[in-house]
Amino acid sequence: MARRNRDLVEEFQLLEALQHWAIRHSKTHPEKEHLLLRASGRTCTPEAAQKLANYGIVPLSDAALDQEVSIALLEAPRCAPNDAEGT
């Protein structure tokens, strides 16, 4: 039971960290970009897909439905850069 509680706490902390990151990251883009992304049906931009691919995160639905994302994933470097945010 203690292990399960510890797992739940770790999961909550991870979700909280992701939520904080998403809020910080969303402030780096104008609202118009957010609206365009939602309207496109993509889960991320081709540039973001390329960065995520370095870490083994591949948006399969975007890759299957969007040629730009497919090409970005094919052109992604095979090892992750030191800075995930690209700054």
ChimeraX attribute file (.defattr): number of C-alpha atoms within 10 A of each C-alpha:
attribute: neighborCount
match mode: 1-to-1
recipient: residues
	/A:1	6
	/A:2	7
	/A:3	8
	/A:4	9
	/A:5	10
	/A:6	11
	/A:7	12
	/A:8	12
	/A:9	12
	/A:10	12
	/A:11	12
	/A:12	12
	/A:13	12
	/A:14	12
	/A:15	12
	/A:16	12
	/A:17	12
	/A:18	12
	/A:19	12
	/A:20	12
	/A:21	11
	/A:22	11
	/A:23	11
	/A:24	11
	/A:25	11
	/A:26	13
	/A:27	9
	/A:28	8
	/A:29	10
	/A:30	9
	/A:31	11
	/A:32	9
	/A:33	12
	/A:34	13
	/A:35	10
	/A:36	11
	/A:37	14
	/A:38	12
	/A:39	9
	/A:40	12
	/A:41	12
	/A:42	17
	/A:43	14
	/A:44	17
	/A:45	16
	/A:46	21
	/A:47	13
	/A:48	16
	/A:49	23
	/A:50	23
	/A:51	24
	/A:52	18
	/A:53	20
	/A:54	17
	/A:55	13
	/A:56	11
	/A:57	11
	/A:58	17
	/A:59	20
	/A:60	13
	/A:61	13
	/A:62	19
	/A:63	19
	/A:64	10
	/A:65	12
	/A:66	15
	/A:67	12
	/A:68	15
	/A:69	25
	/A:70	20
	/A:71	13
	/A:72	19
	/A:73	22
	/A:74	13
	/A:75	11
	/A:76	16
	/A:77	13
	/A:78	11
	/A:79	11
	/A:80	14
	/A:81	12
	/A:82	7
	/A:83	8
	/A:84	12
	/A:85	9
	/A:86	7
	/A:87	4
